[in-house]
Amino acid sequence: MEISNYLEKIRYGRKISQEEFVDGIVSLRQYQRYRSGECEITYEKIDQFANKLGIPSKKLMHEFEHDNNLQYKLINQYYNAVVNRDFVLADELRHDLEKDIFFGEERRMFFQHALIMHDYYIGKSSKIETLRLSSRLVDYPVILKRNYFTDIEICVLSFMLSIIETNEQTKLLKKLTALFDNQDTIMSGGADSVYSLIIMRLSQVHGIHKNFPKVIQLCSLGIQRNILYKQYYLMEYFYYYTALAHFKLEEYDLYEEALFKCYNVLHMEGNKKKIEKFTNLIEADFQIVYDTFIMKYLQKNIL
């Protein structure tokens, strides 16, 4: 399906009609089957379509790999811009992506989810409308009857936790948590940042429900995955939520250690806005002066 949609993108760009493009190769209906993923396109057909486009098939496949990776990168950047409320960047990326042809259904769903969140965060869509669109995107609640899920489907469902009614939230939270207790039921598209975001959202809601041991368990999973994939995405949240959970459980040594690691992650990245945001949160939550706390922690544990 991905390569078929890429062929469609090139066909459109080269101003060739669909009828002319498929003539002598396959029927228009068969071409649509390739694009919808109903059946696989053979290399022989790819070679014939490449000839119609006037591009050697090897060069076409090479360009497909390049454009495929670039498209995923742009969608991921747009999604992250929306999540971080960077609406200037989000508007710019949205404008470009809305004109694109997506190479697969997962890409389309990921982008549509970002669009729904974007409109919600800027006040263009109400909570009720956002929930309706999100539910339709993943066929909620019917989807909960399935045994296997893609990471993008779970990403959409984890976002819905923040806008769904309380009684439904409990049921959805239970389902998503069970999936992470048995990760063999999750089909990953390779987007490790999506996993981290889902874990962060689940940790946040479990904290609201005062299930602090589960918060610690999930944050530990998020930290381990980041270390495994050599990334720091949302690491400050994992340590921050871990510190909150240990504090609520009166495990003060572990709380102090998590807060110290949160400080290290923040200052290693050096994002001034993020440092200010988390400093304000932490000082309000724990009634401390963060820099003073770090100095005392170093004196007690290291110096």
DRENFI-955319 format. One record per residue (C-alpha): residue number from 1; residue in one letter; x, y, z. Coordinates in nm, 2 decimals, decimal comma. Layout:
// DRENFI-955319
i | aa | xx | yy | zz
NUM | A | X | Y | Z $
...
This chain:
// DRENFI-955319
i | aa | xx | yy | zz
1 | M | 0,00 | 0,00 | 0,00 $
2 | E | 0,28 | 0,24 | 0,09 $
3 | I | 0,46 | 0,20 | -0,24 $
4 | S | 0,13 | 0,22 | -0,43 $
5 | N | 0,05 | 0,55 | -0,27 $
6 | Y | 0,40 | 0,67 | -0,35 $
7 | L | 0,34 | 0,59 | -0,71 $
8 | E | 0,02 | 0,78 | -0,70 $
9 | K | 0,20 | 1,08 | -0,55 $
10 | I | 0,46 | 1,08 | -0,84 $
11 | R | 0,18 | 1,02 | -1,10 $
12 | Y | 0,00 | 1,33 | -0,97 $
13 | G | 0,32 | 1,53 | -0,97 $
14 | R | 0,40 | 1,44 | -1,33 $
15 | K | 0,04 | 1,53 | -1,45 $
16 | I | -0,05 | 1,19 | -1,58 $
17 | S | -0,42 | 1,09 | -1,55 $
18 | Q | -0,50 | 0,77 | -1,36 $
19 | E | -0,66 | 0,62 | -1,67 $
20 | E | -0,34 | 0,68 | -1,87 $
21 | F | -0,12 | 0,56 | -1,59 $
22 | V | -0,29 | 0,22 | -1,55 $
23 | D | -0,36 | 0,16 | -1,92 $
24 | G | -0,20 | -0,16 | -2,04 $
25 | I | -0,09 | -0,26 | -1,68 $
26 | V | -0,39 | -0,32 | -1,46 $
27 | S | -0,75 | -0,21 | -1,43 $
28 | L | -0,83 | 0,11 | -1,25 $
29 | R | -1,02 | -0,10 | -0,99 $
30 | Q | -0,71 | -0,32 | -0,93 $
31 | Y | -0,49 | 0,00 | -0,90 $
32 | Q | -0,73 | 0,12 | -0,62 $
33 | R | -0,70 | -0,22 | -0,45 $
34 | Y | -0,32 | -0,17 | -0,44 $
35 | R | -0,36 | 0,17 | -0,29 $
36 | S | -0,61 | 0,05 | -0,02 $
37 | G | -0,40 | -0,24 | 0,07 $
38 | E | -0,65 | -0,50 | -0,04 $
39 | C | -0,38 | -0,68 | -0,23 $
40 | E | 0,00 | -0,65 | -0,28 $
41 | I | 0,16 | -0,50 | -0,58 $
42 | T | 0,42 | -0,72 | -0,75 $
43 | Y | 0,77 | -0,60 | -0,85 $
44 | E | 0,68 | -0,66 | -1,21 $
45 | K | 0,39 | -0,41 | -1,18 $
46 | I | 0,61 | -0,16 | -1,00 $
47 | D | 0,86 | -0,19 | -1,29 $
48 | Q | 0,58 | -0,12 | -1,54 $
49 | F | 0,45 | 0,18 | -1,35 $
50 | A | 0,80 | 0,31 | -1,32 $
51 | N | 0,84 | 0,30 | -1,70 $
52 | K | 0,51 | 0,50 | -1,73 $
53 | L | 0,66 | 0,76 | -1,50 $
54 | G | 0,99 | 0,76 | -1,70 $
55 | I | 1,19 | 0,67 | -1,39 $
56 | P | 1,41 | 0,36 | -1,35 $
57 | S | 1,25 | 0,12 | -1,10 $
58 | K | 1,57 | 0,11 | -0,88 $
59 | K | 1,58 | 0,48 | -0,86 $
60 | L | 1,21 | 0,49 | -0,79 $
61 | M | 1,25 | 0,25 | -0,49 $
62 | H | 1,55 | 0,45 | -0,36 $
63 | E | 1,35 | 0,77 | -0,37 $
64 | F | 1,06 | 0,60 | -0,21 $
65 | E | 1,27 | 0,50 | 0,09 $
66 | H | 1,40 | 0,85 | 0,12 $
67 | D | 1,06 | 1,01 | 0,09 $
68 | N | 0,90 | 0,75 | 0,32 $
69 | N | 1,14 | 0,83 | 0,60 $
70 | L | 1,10 | 1,20 | 0,54 $
71 | Q | 0,72 | 1,19 | 0,55 $
72 | Y | 0,73 | 1,00 | 0,88 $
73 | K | 0,98 | 1,25 | 1,03 $
74 | L | 0,76 | 1,54 | 0,93 $
75 | I | 0,44 | 1,39 | 1,08 $
76 | N | 0,63 | 1,31 | 1,40 $
77 | Q | 0,76 | 1,67 | 1,41 $
78 | Y | 0,41 | 1,80 | 1,36 $
79 | Y | 0,27 | 1,57 | 1,63 $
80 | N | 0,54 | 1,68 | 1,88 $
81 | A | 0,48 | 2,04 | 1,80 $
82 | V | 0,11 | 2,00 | 1,88 $
83 | V | 0,18 | 1,82 | 2,20 $
84 | N | 0,43 | 2,09 | 2,31 $
85 | R | 0,19 | 2,36 | 2,21 $
86 | D | 0,44 | 2,51 | 1,96 $
87 | F | 0,16 | 2,63 | 1,73 $
88 | V | 0,38 | 2,84 | 1,51 $
89 | L | 0,58 | 2,54 | 1,40 $
90 | A | 0,26 | 2,32 | 1,40 $
91 | D | 0,08 | 2,56 | 1,16 $
92 | E | 0,38 | 2,55 | 0,93 $
93 | L | 0,41 | 2,17 | 0,92 $
94 | R | 0,03 | 2,13 | 0,90 $
95 | H | 0,01 | 2,34 | 0,59 $
96 | D | 0,27 | 2,13 | 0,41 $
97 | L | 0,14 | 1,79 | 0,53 $
98 | E | -0,23 | 1,86 | 0,44 $
99 | K | -0,12 | 1,87 | 0,07 $
100 | D | 0,06 | 1,54 | 0,09 $
101 | I | -0,05 | 1,19 | 0,00 $
102 | F | 0,02 | 0,95 | 0,29 $
103 | F | 0,19 | 0,63 | 0,21 $
104 | G | -0,01 | 0,41 | 0,46 $
105 | E | -0,31 | 0,40 | 0,68 $
106 | E | -0,10 | 0,43 | 1,00 $
107 | R | 0,05 | 0,75 | 0,87 $
108 | R | -0,29 | 0,89 | 0,79 $
109 | M | -0,43 | 0,80 | 1,13 $
110 | F | -0,13 | 0,95 | 1,31 $
111 | F | -0,17 | 1,27 | 1,11 $
112 | Q | -0,54 | 1,29 | 1,17 $
113 | H | -0,49 | 1,24 | 1,54 $
114 | A | -0,25 | 1,53 | 1,54 $
115 | L | -0,50 | 1,75 | 1,35 $
116 | I | -0,77 | 1,67 | 1,60 $
117 | M | -0,55 | 1,75 | 1,90 $
118 | H | -0,43 | 2,07 | 1,72 $
119 | D | -0,78 | 2,20 | 1,67 $
120 | Y | -0,87 | 2,11 | 2,03 $
121 | Y | -0,57 | 2,29 | 2,18 $
122 | I | -0,63 | 2,61 | 1,99 $
123 | G | -0,99 | 2,62 | 2,08 $
124 | K | -1,13 | 2,54 | 1,74 $
125 | S | -1,30 | 2,22 | 1,85 $
126 | S | -1,49 | 2,16 | 2,18 $
127 | K | -1,41 | 1,87 | 2,41 $
128 | I | -1,73 | 1,69 | 2,30 $
129 | E | -1,64 | 1,73 | 1,93 $
130 | T | -1,28 | 1,62 | 1,99 $
131 | L | -1,40 | 1,31 | 2,17 $
132 | R | -1,64 | 1,23 | 1,89 $
133 | L | -1,37 | 1,27 | 1,62 $
134 | S | -1,11 | 1,07 | 1,82 $
135 | S | -1,36 | 0,79 | 1,89 $
136 | R | -1,45 | 0,77 | 1,52 $
137 | L | -1,08 | 0,76 | 1,42 $
138 | V | -1,02 | 0,44 | 1,62 $
139 | D | -1,38 | 0,30 | 1,63 $
140 | Y | -1,42 | 0,34 | 2,00 $
141 | P | -1,55 | 0,16 | 2,20 $
142 | V | -1,57 | -0,13 | 1,96 $
143 | I | -1,19 | -0,13 | 1,94 $
144 | L | -1,16 | -0,24 | 2,30 $
145 | K | -1,29 | -0,58 | 2,21 $
146 | R | -0,98 | -0,65 | 2,00 $
147 | N | -0,68 | -0,86 | 2,12 $
148 | Y | -0,41 | -0,67 | 1,92 $
149 | F | -0,36 | -0,30 | 1,88 $
150 | T | -0,11 | -0,07 | 1,69 $
151 | D | 0,09 | 0,18 | 1,89 $
152 | I | -0,09 | 0,46 | 1,70 $
153 | E | -0,43 | 0,33 | 1,80 $
154 | I | -0,31 | 0,32 | 2,17 $
155 | C | -0,17 | 0,67 | 2,13 $
156 | V | -0,51 | 0,80 | 2,03 $
157 | L | -0,68 | 0,61 | 2,31 $
158 | S | -0,43 | 0,75 | 2,57 $
159 | F | -0,51 | 1,10 | 2,45 $
160 | M | -0,88 | 1,03 | 2,50 $
161 | L | -0,81 | 0,96 | 2,87 $
162 | S | -0,78 | 1,33 | 2,92 $
163 | I | -1,12 | 1,42 | 2,77 $
164 | I | -1,34 | 1,12 | 2,84 $
165 | E | -1,60 | 1,10 | 3,12 $
166 | T | -1,48 | 0,97 | 3,45 $
167 | N | -1,66 | 0,63 | 3,44 $
168 | E | -1,53 | 0,57 | 3,09 $
169 | Q | -1,18 | 0,69 | 3,19 $
170 | T | -1,15 | 0,41 | 3,45 $
171 | K | -1,25 | 0,14 | 3,20 $
172 | L | -1,02 | 0,27 | 2,93 $
173 | L | -0,73 | 0,32 | 3,17 $
174 | K | -0,77 | -0,04 | 3,29 $
175 | K | -0,76 | -0,17 | 2,93 $
176 | L | -0,46 | 0,03 | 2,83 $
177 | T | -0,26 | -0,06 | 3,14 $
178 | A | -0,33 | -0,43 | 3,08 $
179 | L | -0,19 | -0,39 | 2,73 $
180 | F | 0,14 | -0,25 | 2,87 $
181 | D | 0,15 | -0,54 | 3,12 $
182 | N | 0,15 | -0,77 | 2,82 $
183 | Q | 0,33 | -0,58 | 2,54 $
184 | D | 0,31 | -0,87 | 2,30 $
185 | T | -0,04 | -0,75 | 2,21 $
186 | I | 0,10 | -0,41 | 2,08 $
187 | M | 0,21 | -0,39 | 1,72 $
188 | S | 0,48 | -0,12 | 1,69 $
189 | G | 0,54 | 0,09 | 1,39 $
190 | G | 0,89 | 0,17 | 1,52 $
191 | A | 0,79 | 0,51 | 1,67 $
192 | D | 0,97 | 0,49 | 2,01 $
193 | S | 0,86 | 0,84 | 2,10 $
194 | V | 0,50 | 0,73 | 2,07 $
195 | Y | 0,55 | 0,46 | 2,33 $
196 | S | 0,71 | 0,72 | 2,56 $
197 | L | 0,42 | 0,95 | 2,52 $
198 | I | 0,16 | 0,68 | 2,59 $
199 | I | 0,35 | 0,57 | 2,91 $
200 | M | 0,37 | 0,93 | 3,03 $
201 | R | -0,01 | 0,98 | 2,98 $
202 | L | -0,09 | 0,65 | 3,16 $
203 | S | 0,14 | 0,75 | 3,45 $
204 | Q | -0,03 | 1,09 | 3,47 $
205 | V | -0,38 | 0,94 | 3,50 $
206 | H | -0,28 | 0,67 | 3,74 $
207 | G | -0,14 | 0,95 | 3,96 $
208 | I | -0,47 | 1,13 | 3,95 $
209 | H | -0,63 | 0,80 | 4,06 $
210 | K | -0,37 | 0,78 | 4,34 $
211 | N | -0,23 | 0,45 | 4,21 $
212 | F | 0,12 | 0,54 | 4,30 $
213 | P | 0,29 | 0,20 | 4,27 $
214 | K | 0,16 | 0,18 | 3,91 $
215 | V | 0,30 | 0,53 | 3,84 $
216 | I | 0,64 | 0,41 | 3,96 $
217 | Q | 0,62 | 0,09 | 3,75 $
218 | L | 0,52 | 0,27 | 3,43 $
219 | C | 0,78 | 0,55 | 3,47 $
220 | S | 1,04 | 0,29 | 3,53 $
221 | L | 0,94 | 0,12 | 3,20 $
222 | G | 0,96 | 0,46 | 3,02 $
223 | I | 1,31 | 0,53 | 3,17 $
224 | Q | 1,43 | 0,18 | 3,07 $
225 | R | 1,30 | 0,22 | 2,71 $
226 | N | 1,47 | 0,56 | 2,68 $
227 | I | 1,80 | 0,42 | 2,80 $
228 | L | 1,76 | 0,13 | 2,56 $
229 | Y | 1,70 | 0,35 | 2,26 $
230 | K | 1,94 | 0,62 | 2,37 $
231 | Q | 1,68 | 0,90 | 2,38 $
232 | Y | 1,56 | 1,14 | 2,65 $
233 | Y | 1,21 | 1,21 | 2,52 $
234 | L | 0,98 | 1,29 | 2,82 $
235 | M | 1,25 | 1,17 | 3,06 $
236 | E | 1,19 | 1,47 | 3,29 $
237 | Y | 0,83 | 1,37 | 3,32 $
238 | F | 0,92 | 1,01 | 3,42 $
239 | Y | 1,15 | 1,13 | 3,70 $
240 | Y | 0,90 | 1,40 | 3,81 $
241 | Y | 0,61 | 1,16 | 3,83 $
242 | T | 0,83 | 0,90 | 4,00 $
243 | A | 0,93 | 1,16 | 4,26 $
244 | L | 0,57 | 1,26 | 4,32 $
245 | A | 0,47 | 0,89 | 4,36 $
246 | H | 0,75 | 0,81 | 4,61 $
247 | F | 0,67 | 1,13 | 4,80 $
248 | K | 0,30 | 1,03 | 4,84 $
249 | L | 0,42 | 0,68 | 4,96 $
250 | E | 0,65 | 0,85 | 5,21 $
251 | E | 0,95 | 0,69 | 5,05 $
252 | Y | 1,16 | 1,00 | 5,09 $
253 | D | 1,51 | 0,88 | 4,99 $
254 | L | 1,37 | 0,75 | 4,66 $
255 | Y | 1,17 | 1,07 | 4,61 $
256 | E | 1,49 | 1,28 | 4,65 $
257 | E | 1,69 | 1,05 | 4,41 $
258 | A | 1,42 | 1,09 | 4,14 $
259 | L | 1,40 | 1,47 | 4,19 $
260 | F | 1,78 | 1,49 | 4,16 $
261 | K | 1,78 | 1,28 | 3,83 $
262 | C | 1,50 | 1,51 | 3,70 $
263 | Y | 1,72 | 1,81 | 3,76 $
264 | N | 2,01 | 1,64 | 3,58 $
265 | V | 1,79 | 1,56 | 3,28 $
266 | L | 1,65 | 1,92 | 3,26 $
267 | H | 1,99 | 2,09 | 3,28 $
268 | M | 2,16 | 1,84 | 3,05 $
269 | E | 1,91 | 1,94 | 2,78 $
270 | G | 1,94 | 2,31 | 2,87 $
271 | N | 1,59 | 2,42 | 2,75 $
272 | K | 1,53 | 2,73 | 2,96 $
273 | K | 1,15 | 2,73 | 2,92 $
274 | K | 1,13 | 2,36 | 3,02 $
275 | I | 1,36 | 2,42 | 3,32 $
276 | E | 1,14 | 2,71 | 3,43 $
277 | K | 0,82 | 2,51 | 3,38 $
278 | F | 0,94 | 2,21 | 3,59 $
279 | T | 1,11 | 2,43 | 3,85 $
280 | N | 0,77 | 2,60 | 3,91 $
281 | L | 0,58 | 2,27 | 3,92 $
282 | I | 0,83 | 2,10 | 4,16 $
283 | E | 0,86 | 2,40 | 4,40 $
284 | A | 0,48 | 2,42 | 4,42 $
285 | D | 0,43 | 2,04 | 4,46 $
286 | F | 0,70 | 1,98 | 4,72 $
287 | Q | 0,73 | 2,32 | 4,89 $
288 | I | 1,10 | 2,35 | 4,82 $
289 | V | 1,35 | 2,58 | 4,65 $
290 | Y | 1,47 | 2,34 | 4,38 $
291 | D | 1,83 | 2,47 | 4,35 $
292 | T | 1,87 | 2,47 | 4,73 $
293 | F | 1,73 | 2,12 | 4,74 $
294 | I | 1,99 | 2,00 | 4,49 $
295 | M | 2,27 | 2,16 | 4,69 $
296 | K | 2,16 | 1,99 | 5,01 $
297 | Y | 2,12 | 1,65 | 4,82 $
298 | L | 2,47 | 1,68 | 4,69 $
299 | Q | 2,61 | 1,76 | 5,03 $
300 | K | 2,43 | 1,46 | 5,18 $
301 | N | 2,49 | 1,20 | 4,92 $
302 | I | 2,80 | 1,30 | 4,72 $
303 | L | 3,02 | 1,56 | 4,88 $
